Amino acid sequence: MNLAALEYDHLQAINGPLIFLKGGEKLPAMSMVQIEDKDGGIRMGQVLEVSSSHAVIQVLSHTAGLSLSGTRVRLESDVVTVDVSREMIGRIFNGIGRTIDGKQIVVAEARLPVTGNPINPVSRDKPDEFIETGISAIDCFNTLVRGQKLPVFSEAGLPAADLVISLLNHARIDEYRKFLVIFAALGITRREMNKYMKVLSDEGRQLIAFINLAEDPPIERLLTPRFALTTAEYFAFRLGYHVLVILSDMTSYCSALREVGAAREEVLGRRGYPGYMYTDLSTIYERAGRIKGLPGSITQLPVLTLPEGDITHPVPDLTGYITEGQIVLEHRLHRKGIYPPVDVLPSLSRLMNNGIGSGKTREDHRQLANQLYACYAKGVDVRRLVTIVGEDAISEQDRIYLRFAELFERELLHQGRGRRSISETLDTGWRLLRMFPSDQLTRINREMISRYYSAILEDGRPSPLER
């Protein structure tokens, strides 16, 4: 069958962003089509569903001007593809891969299907190397490992966009020239776009951006992360780059998935989201990883805004089942002026142990993180107790933990928009532990204490309690 010859002019119905094509059963599912209105205007569409009698097509713009008679539909390609090239580095594209930075057109080196190639589980290599984000709350307590998928859970009013900008500015690895950040913005406003453009337009960055605006069609939002990940696979598995893919905001993606499902009159599941949303999200998140024998990797940092702050909402709930931990942003820290407002207590990186203790990290990393975490958790418990009984009713030892919790947030979690190396982060942690006698540091062995705690004592700086 000559797919290029498929052409139809019998629309059955138009429903919002969807058109129903009578007799389109020969169109391949997920293929791209050209839609020509009666005035000769051309727009693109994607085939979502094919039955024995008709095809459902999502229009990649508006359906205004289309009519049941006089509209022609012809097959463009039997699968959605993206043109990839080394020239994409430093460039900005819209949600379906067309340049929007005003520069020359990128010459394609390859044309790849956006569905990608699933990684054979037998071929997956264990993530075991560190990506330094420059953010202490992540690097020290929720270390990001190459090949990992680690989401950021945010809420309305929290500076998730600022955190993304910090990651775009500061994330790096040892082999910097082989490190690339791909940013996919999903359903953002023009105001947010202008904020990101200040970073994205900076010349010389190892960065590629795909920008999908809130005003763009929902089907484009469903394609944008796949365009970004297909590009990441090209650079990682063909060119040997370590690629960090930031997807923000996946809640907008899931809302688009629900909108398209409702237009197709599907039977929806939890809170109106499609029952297949878990499977759909897995086709995105599971494209992170490493492949044995290949030097590159794909690491994902999806950002989610929790609807009404509900962590049990289907979007974060299903994301948590697929990914390997979470970084949680918190309103209390934000109100105190702590940036970034990462709450390390509910945050978790399940692959952290694989990526620390060697290379740019230090062997004291795991033990130090455990001790800081334990002391901070104790300080937060004391803080809650003080709200009930008052500070006068607690012991002197509890006062130290209370003071530690405040300094931990102000000096370790808070770092402003600047970058902090992992060594600077760990040294800051050791200085905070000077508040306690060494025999109370039960999560750290004596060798580490003699090597680092004693060195901090001898550096001439005052103890936090002495300030």
FENCORCOR-V302278 format. One record per pair of residues at least 6 apart in sequence whose ideal C-beta (glycine too) atoms are under 8 Angstrom apart, sorted by the first residue. I is the first residue (numbers start at 1). J is the second residue. If there is no record, write none. Layout:
i=I j=J
i=I j=J
This chain:
i=1 j=26
i=3 j=28
i=3 j=31
i=3 j=75
i=3 j=78
i=4 j=75
i=6 j=26
i=6 j=27
i=6 j=74
i=6 j=75
i=7 j=72
i=7 j=73
i=7 j=74
i=7 j=75
i=8 j=21
i=8 j=22
i=8 j=23
i=8 j=24
i=8 j=72
i=8 j=73
i=8 j=74
i=9 j=70
i=9 j=71
i=9 j=72
i=9 j=73
i=10 j=21
i=10 j=22
i=10 j=23
i=11 j=19
i=11 j=20
i=11 j=21
i=11 j=22
i=11 j=66
i=11 j=67
i=11 j=68
i=11 j=69
i=11 j=71
i=11 j=73
i=12 j=20
i=12 j=21
i=12 j=22
i=12 j=54
i=12 j=68
i=13 j=19
i=13 j=20
i=13 j=68
i=14 j=20
i=14 j=63
i=14 j=66
i=14 j=68
i=15 j=263
i=16 j=63
i=16 j=263
i=17 j=58
i=17 j=59
i=17 j=62
i=17 j=63
i=17 j=217
i=17 j=218
i=17 j=219
i=17 j=260
i=17 j=263
i=18 j=48
i=18 j=56
i=18 j=57
i=18 j=58
i=18 j=59
i=18 j=63
i=18 j=260
i=18 j=263
i=18 j=264
i=19 j=35
i=19 j=45
i=19 j=56
i=19 j=57
i=19 j=59
i=19 j=63
i=19 j=66
i=19 j=71
i=19 j=73
i=20 j=54
i=20 j=55
i=20 j=56
i=20 j=57
i=21 j=27
i=21 j=54
i=21 j=55
i=21 j=56
i=21 j=57
i=21 j=73
i=22 j=53
i=22 j=54
i=23 j=53
i=23 j=54
i=24 j=47
i=24 j=50
i=24 j=54
i=24 j=55
i=24 j=57
i=24 j=73
i=25 j=50
i=25 j=51
i=25 j=52
i=25 j=53
i=25 j=54
i=25 j=55
i=27 j=33
i=27 j=47
i=27 j=50
i=27 j=55
i=27 j=75
i=28 j=47
i=28 j=50
i=28 j=75
i=28 j=78
i=28 j=79
i=29 j=47
i=29 j=48
i=29 j=49
i=29 j=50
i=30 j=46
i=30 j=47
i=30 j=48
i=30 j=79
i=30 j=80
i=30 j=115
i=31 j=46
i=31 j=47
i=31 j=75
i=31 j=76
i=31 j=77
i=31 j=78
i=31 j=79
i=31 j=80
i=32 j=44
i=32 j=45
i=32 j=46
i=32 j=47
i=32 j=75
i=32 j=76
i=32 j=77
i=32 j=79
i=32 j=80
i=33 j=44
i=33 j=45
i=33 j=46
i=33 j=47
i=33 j=57
i=33 j=73
i=33 j=74
i=33 j=75
i=33 j=76
i=34 j=42
i=34 j=43
i=34 j=44
i=34 j=45
i=34 j=73
i=34 j=74
i=34 j=75
i=34 j=76
i=35 j=42
i=35 j=43
i=35 j=44
i=35 j=45
i=35 j=57
i=35 j=59
i=35 j=66
i=35 j=71
i=35 j=72
i=35 j=73
i=36 j=42
i=36 j=71
i=36 j=72
i=36 j=73
i=36 j=74
i=37 j=43
i=37 j=65
i=37 j=66
i=37 j=67
i=37 j=70
i=37 j=71
i=38 j=67
i=38 j=69
i=38 j=70
i=38 j=71
i=39 j=65
i=41 j=65
i=43 j=59
i=43 j=60
i=43 j=61
i=44 j=59
i=44 j=60
i=44 j=61
i=44 j=76
i=45 j=57
i=45 j=58
i=45 j=59
i=45 j=60
i=45 j=73
i=46 j=57
i=46 j=58
i=46 j=60
i=46 j=80
i=46 j=219
i=46 j=223
i=47 j=55
i=47 j=56
i=47 j=57
i=48 j=56
i=48 j=57
i=48 j=58
i=48 j=219
i=48 j=260
i=48 j=264
i=49 j=55
i=49 j=56
i=49 j=264
i=50 j=56
i=56 j=264
i=57 j=73
i=58 j=217
i=58 j=218
i=58 j=219
i=58 j=260
i=59 j=66
i=59 j=217
i=59 j=219
i=60 j=96
i=60 j=217
i=60 j=219
i=60 j=220
i=61 j=217
i=62 j=217
i=79 j=113
i=79 j=114
i=79 j=115
i=80 j=113
i=80 j=114
i=80 j=115
i=80 j=223
i=80 j=226
i=81 j=111
i=81 j=112
i=81 j=113
i=81 j=114
i=82 j=97
i=82 j=111
i=82 j=112
i=82 j=114
i=82 j=227
i=82 j=230
i=82 j=231
i=83 j=97
i=83 j=106
i=83 j=108
i=83 j=110
i=83 j=111
i=84 j=108
i=84 j=109
i=84 j=110
i=84 j=111
i=84 j=112
i=84 j=230
i=84 j=231
i=84 j=234
i=84 j=235
i=85 j=106
i=85 j=107
i=85 j=108
i=85 j=109
i=85 j=110
i=86 j=109
i=86 j=239
i=87 j=106
i=87 j=107
i=88 j=106
i=88 j=208
i=88 j=231
i=89 j=180
i=89 j=206
i=89 j=207
i=89 j=208
i=90 j=203
i=90 j=204
i=90 j=205
i=90 j=206
i=90 j=207
i=90 j=208
i=91 j=99
i=91 j=101
i=91 j=103
i=91 j=106
i=91 j=208
i=91 j=209
i=92 j=99
i=92 j=100
i=92 j=101
i=92 j=197
i=92 j=200
i=92 j=201
i=92 j=209
i=92 j=211
i=93 j=99
i=93 j=100
i=93 j=208
i=93 j=209
i=93 j=210
i=93 j=211
i=93 j=227
i=94 j=100
i=94 j=210
i=94 j=211
i=94 j=212
i=94 j=216
i=94 j=220
i=95 j=186
i=95 j=210
i=95 j=211
i=95 j=212
i=95 j=213
i=95 j=216
i=95 j=220
i=95 j=221
i=95 j=223
i=95 j=224
i=95 j=227
i=96 j=220
i=96 j=223
i=96 j=224
i=96 j=227
i=97 j=210
i=97 j=227
i=99 j=105
i=99 j=106
i=100 j=211
i=101 j=201
i=110 j=234
i=110 j=238
i=112 j=230
i=112 j=233
i=112 j=234
i=113 j=230
i=114 j=223
i=114 j=226
i=114 j=227
i=114 j=230
i=115 j=226
i=115 j=230
i=115 j=283
i=116 j=226
i=116 j=229
i=116 j=230
i=116 j=233
i=116 j=287
i=117 j=233
i=118 j=286
i=119 j=286
i=119 j=287
i=119 j=289
i=119 j=291
i=123 j=291
i=123 j=292
i=124 j=289
i=124 j=290
i=124 j=291
i=124 j=292
i=125 j=147
i=125 j=289
i=125 j=290
i=125 j=291
i=125 j=292
i=126 j=147
i=126 j=290
i=126 j=354
i=127 j=145
i=127 j=146
i=127 j=147
i=127 j=148
i=127 j=289
i=127 j=290
i=127 j=297
i=127 j=299
i=127 j=351
i=127 j=354
i=127 j=355
i=128 j=145
i=128 j=146
i=128 j=354
i=128 j=355
i=129 j=145
i=129 j=146
i=129 j=173
i=129 j=297
i=129 j=355
i=129 j=359
i=130 j=143
i=130 j=144
i=130 j=145
i=130 j=146
i=130 j=173
i=130 j=355
i=130 j=356
i=130 j=359
i=130 j=360
i=130 j=361
i=130 j=422
i=131 j=144
i=131 j=145
i=131 j=146
i=131 j=171
i=131 j=172
i=131 j=173
i=131 j=242
i=131 j=244
i=131 j=299
i=131 j=355
i=132 j=139
i=132 j=171
i=132 j=172
i=132 j=173
i=132 j=360
i=132 j=421
i=132 j=422
i=133 j=139
i=133 j=144
i=133 j=166
i=133 j=167
i=133 j=170
i=133 j=171
i=134 j=166
i=134 j=169
i=134 j=170
i=134 j=171
i=134 j=172
i=134 j=419
i=134 j=420
i=134 j=421
i=135 j=163
i=135 j=166
i=135 j=167
i=135 j=170
i=135 j=340
i=135 j=342
i=135 j=415
i=135 j=420
i=136 j=412
i=136 j=413
i=136 j=415
i=136 j=420
i=136 j=425
i=136 j=428
i=137 j=327
i=137 j=340
i=137 j=342
i=137 j=344
i=137 j=347
i=137 j=412
i=137 j=413
i=138 j=144
i=138 j=327
i=138 j=342
i=138 j=349
i=139 j=420
i=139 j=422
i=139 j=425
i=140 j=365
i=140 j=368
i=140 j=369
i=140 j=372
i=140 j=412
i=140 j=422
i=140 j=425
i=140 j=426
i=140 j=429
i=141 j=344
i=141 j=347
i=141 j=349
i=141 j=369
i=141 j=372
i=141 j=373
i=142 j=150
i=142 j=325
i=142 j=327
i=142 j=342
i=142 j=344
i=142 j=347
i=142 j=348
i=142 j=349
i=142 j=352
i=143 j=349
i=143 j=351
i=143 j=352
i=143 j=355
i=143 j=356
i=143 j=361
i=143 j=365
i=144 j=150
i=144 j=299
i=144 j=301
i=144 j=349
i=144 j=355
i=145 j=299
i=145 j=349
i=145 j=351
i=145 j=352
i=145 j=354
i=145 j=355
i=146 j=173
i=146 j=242
i=146 j=290
i=146 j=297
i=146 j=299
i=146 j=355
i=147 j=288
i=147 j=289
i=147 j=290
i=147 j=297
i=147 j=298
i=147 j=299
i=148 j=288
i=148 j=299
i=148 j=300
i=148 j=324
i=148 j=325
i=148 j=349
i=148 j=351
i=149 j=285
i=149 j=286
i=149 j=288
i=149 j=299
i=149 j=300
i=149 j=302
i=149 j=322
i=149 j=323
i=149 j=324
i=150 j=299
i=150 j=300
i=150 j=301
i=150 j=323
i=150 j=324
i=150 j=325
i=150 j=326
i=150 j=327
i=150 j=349
i=151 j=250
i=151 j=301
i=151 j=302
i=151 j=303
i=151 j=304
i=151 j=316
i=151 j=319
i=151 j=320
i=151 j=323
i=151 j=325
i=151 j=326
i=151 j=327
i=152 j=160
i=152 j=163
i=152 j=301
i=152 j=302
i=152 j=303
i=152 j=304
i=152 j=326
i=152 j=327
i=152 j=329
i=153 j=304
i=153 j=306
i=153 j=311
i=153 j=316
i=153 j=326
i=153 j=327
i=153 j=328
i=153 j=329
i=154 j=160
i=154 j=163
i=154 j=303
i=154 j=304
i=154 j=305
i=154 j=306
i=154 j=329
i=155 j=305
i=155 j=306
i=155 j=309
i=155 j=329
i=155 j=331
i=156 j=305
i=156 j=309
i=157 j=331
i=157 j=334
i=158 j=329
i=158 j=330
i=158 j=331
i=158 j=334
i=158 j=341
i=159 j=329
i=159 j=334
i=159 j=339
i=159 j=340
i=159 j=341
i=160 j=248
i=160 j=249
i=160 j=303
i=160 j=305
i=160 j=329
i=161 j=192
i=161 j=195
i=161 j=196
i=161 j=248
i=162 j=339
i=162 j=340
i=162 j=417
i=163 j=303
i=163 j=329
i=163 j=340
i=164 j=183
i=164 j=196
i=164 j=246
i=164 j=248
i=164 j=303
i=165 j=195
i=165 j=196
i=165 j=199
i=166 j=340
i=166 j=417
i=167 j=181
i=167 j=244
i=167 j=246
i=167 j=301
i=168 j=181
i=168 j=183
i=168 j=196
i=168 j=199
i=168 j=200
i=168 j=205
i=168 j=207
i=168 j=246
i=169 j=199
i=169 j=419
i=170 j=419
i=171 j=179
i=171 j=181
i=171 j=244
i=172 j=179
i=173 j=179
i=173 j=242
i=174 j=359
i=174 j=360
i=175 j=242
i=176 j=206
i=177 j=206
i=178 j=240
i=178 j=241
i=178 j=242
i=178 j=295
i=178 j=296
i=179 j=206
i=179 j=241
i=179 j=242
i=179 j=243
i=179 j=244
i=180 j=206
i=180 j=207
i=180 j=208
i=180 j=232
i=180 j=235
i=180 j=241
i=180 j=242
i=180 j=243
i=180 j=244
i=181 j=205
i=181 j=206
i=181 j=207
i=181 j=208
i=181 j=243
i=181 j=244
i=181 j=245
i=181 j=246
i=182 j=207
i=182 j=208
i=182 j=209
i=182 j=210
i=182 j=228
i=182 j=231
i=182 j=232
i=182 j=235
i=182 j=243
i=182 j=244
i=182 j=245
i=182 j=246
i=183 j=196
i=183 j=200
i=183 j=207
i=183 j=208
i=183 j=209
i=183 j=210
i=183 j=228
i=183 j=245
i=183 j=246
i=183 j=248
i=184 j=209
i=184 j=210
i=184 j=212
i=184 j=224
i=184 j=225
i=184 j=227
i=184 j=228
i=184 j=245
i=184 j=246
i=184 j=247
i=184 j=248
i=185 j=192
i=185 j=193
i=185 j=196
i=185 j=209
i=185 j=210
i=185 j=211
i=185 j=212
i=185 j=224
i=185 j=248
i=186 j=212
i=186 j=221
i=186 j=224
i=186 j=225
i=186 j=247
i=186 j=248
i=186 j=249
i=186 j=250
i=186 j=252
i=186 j=253
i=186 j=256
i=187 j=212
i=187 j=213
i=187 j=214
i=187 j=216
i=187 j=221
i=187 j=249
i=187 j=252
i=187 j=253
i=187 j=255
i=187 j=256
i=188 j=196
i=188 j=211
i=188 j=212
i=188 j=213
i=188 j=214
i=188 j=248
i=188 j=249
i=188 j=252
i=189 j=213
i=189 j=214
i=190 j=213
i=193 j=211
i=193 j=213
i=196 j=209
i=196 j=211
i=199 j=205
i=200 j=207
i=200 j=209
i=208 j=228
i=208 j=231
i=210 j=224
i=210 j=227
i=210 j=228
i=210 j=231
i=212 j=220
i=212 j=221
i=212 j=224
i=214 j=252
i=218 j=255
i=218 j=256
i=218 j=259
i=218 j=260
i=219 j=256
i=219 j=260
i=221 j=252
i=221 j=253
i=221 j=256
i=222 j=253
i=222 j=256
i=222 j=257
i=222 j=260
i=224 j=253
i=225 j=247
i=225 j=250
i=225 j=253
i=225 j=284
i=226 j=284
i=228 j=245
i=228 j=247
i=229 j=245
i=229 j=284
i=229 j=287
i=229 j=298
i=232 j=243
i=232 j=245
i=232 j=287
i=232 j=298
i=233 j=287
i=233 j=298
i=235 j=241
i=235 j=243
i=235 j=296
i=236 j=242
i=236 j=243
i=236 j=294
i=236 j=296
i=236 j=297
i=236 j=298
i=237 j=291
i=237 j=294
i=237 j=296
i=239 j=296
i=240 j=294
i=240 j=295
i=240 j=296
i=241 j=296
i=242 j=296
i=242 j=297
i=242 j=299
i=243 j=296
i=243 j=297
i=243 j=298
i=243 j=299
i=244 j=299
i=244 j=300
i=244 j=301
i=245 j=288
i=245 j=298
i=245 j=299
i=245 j=300
i=245 j=301
i=246 j=300
i=246 j=301
i=246 j=302
i=246 j=303
i=247 j=253
i=247 j=284
i=247 j=300
i=247 j=301
i=247 j=302
i=247 j=303
i=248 j=302
i=248 j=303
i=249 j=303
i=249 j=304
i=249 j=305
i=250 j=281
i=250 j=302
i=250 j=303
i=250 j=304
i=250 j=315
i=250 j=319
i=251 j=304
i=251 j=305
i=251 j=306
i=251 j=307
i=251 j=315
i=254 j=273
i=254 j=277
i=254 j=281
i=254 j=314
i=254 j=315
i=257 j=273
i=257 j=274
i=257 j=277
i=257 j=280
i=258 j=268
i=258 j=272
i=258 j=273
i=258 j=274
i=261 j=268
i=261 j=273
i=261 j=274
i=262 j=268
i=262 j=272
i=266 j=274
i=267 j=275
i=268 j=274
i=268 j=275
i=269 j=275
i=269 j=277
i=269 j=314
i=270 j=314
i=271 j=313
i=271 j=314
i=273 j=314
i=273 j=315
i=274 j=280
i=277 j=314
i=277 j=318
i=278 j=318
i=278 j=321
i=278 j=322
i=281 j=318
i=281 j=319
i=281 j=322
i=282 j=322
i=284 j=302
i=285 j=300
i=285 j=302
i=285 j=319
i=285 j=322
i=285 j=323
i=286 j=322
i=287 j=298
i=287 j=300
i=288 j=298
i=288 j=299
i=288 j=300
i=289 j=297
i=289 j=298
i=290 j=296
i=290 j=297
i=290 j=298
i=300 j=323
i=302 j=319
i=302 j=323
i=304 j=315
i=304 j=316
i=304 j=319
i=306 j=313
i=306 j=315
i=306 j=316
i=307 j=313
i=307 j=315
i=310 j=316
i=311 j=317
i=316 j=326
i=320 j=326
i=324 j=349
i=324 j=350
i=324 j=351
i=325 j=347
i=325 j=348
i=325 j=349
i=325 j=350
i=325 j=351
i=325 j=352
i=326 j=346
i=326 j=347
i=326 j=348
i=327 j=342
i=327 j=347
i=327 j=349
i=328 j=342
i=328 j=343
i=328 j=346
i=328 j=347
i=329 j=340
i=329 j=341
i=329 j=342
i=329 j=343
i=330 j=341
i=330 j=342
i=330 j=343
i=331 j=341
i=332 j=341
i=332 j=343
i=333 j=341
i=333 j=342
i=333 j=343
i=333 j=409
i=333 j=413
i=334 j=341
i=336 j=409
i=337 j=414
i=338 j=409
i=338 j=410
i=338 j=413
i=338 j=414
i=339 j=414
i=339 j=415
i=339 j=416
i=339 j=417
i=340 j=413
i=340 j=415
i=341 j=413
i=342 j=413
i=344 j=373
i=344 j=376
i=344 j=413
i=345 j=373
i=345 j=376
i=345 j=377
i=345 j=380
i=352 j=366
i=353 j=366
i=355 j=361
i=356 j=365
i=356 j=366
i=357 j=363
i=357 j=365
i=357 j=366
i=360 j=422
i=361 j=422
i=362 j=422
i=362 j=423
i=362 j=426
i=363 j=448
i=364 j=426
i=364 j=430
i=364 j=444
i=364 j=448
i=364 j=451
i=364 j=452
i=365 j=422
i=365 j=426
i=367 j=443
i=367 j=444
i=367 j=445
i=367 j=448
i=368 j=426
i=368 j=429
i=368 j=430
i=368 j=433
i=368 j=444
i=368 j=448
i=368 j=452
i=369 j=429
i=370 j=443
i=370 j=444
i=371 j=433
i=371 j=441
i=371 j=442
i=371 j=443
i=371 j=444
i=372 j=408
i=372 j=412
i=372 j=429
i=372 j=432
i=372 j=433
i=374 j=443
i=375 j=401
i=375 j=404
i=375 j=408
i=375 j=433
i=375 j=436
i=376 j=404
i=376 j=405
i=376 j=408
i=378 j=401
i=379 j=401
i=379 j=402
i=379 j=403
i=379 j=404
i=379 j=405
i=379 j=406
i=379 j=408
i=380 j=405
i=382 j=394
i=382 j=398
i=382 j=401
i=382 j=402
i=382 j=405
i=383 j=402
i=383 j=405
i=385 j=394
i=385 j=398
i=386 j=394
i=386 j=402
i=391 j=399
i=391 j=402
i=394 j=402
i=400 j=435
i=400 j=436
i=400 j=465
i=403 j=435
i=403 j=464
i=403 j=465
i=404 j=432
i=404 j=435
i=404 j=436
i=404 j=464
i=407 j=432
i=407 j=435
i=407 j=464
i=408 j=432
i=411 j=428
i=411 j=432
i=411 j=464
i=412 j=425
i=412 j=428
i=412 j=429
i=412 j=432
i=420 j=428
i=426 j=452
i=427 j=456
i=430 j=452
i=430 j=453
i=430 j=455
i=430 j=456
i=431 j=456
i=431 j=461
i=431 j=464
i=432 j=464
i=433 j=441
i=433 j=453
i=433 j=456
i=434 j=453
i=434 j=456
i=434 j=457
i=434 j=463
i=434 j=464
i=434 j=465
i=435 j=463
i=435 j=464
i=435 j=465
i=438 j=449
i=438 j=453
i=441 j=449
i=441 j=453
i=444 j=453
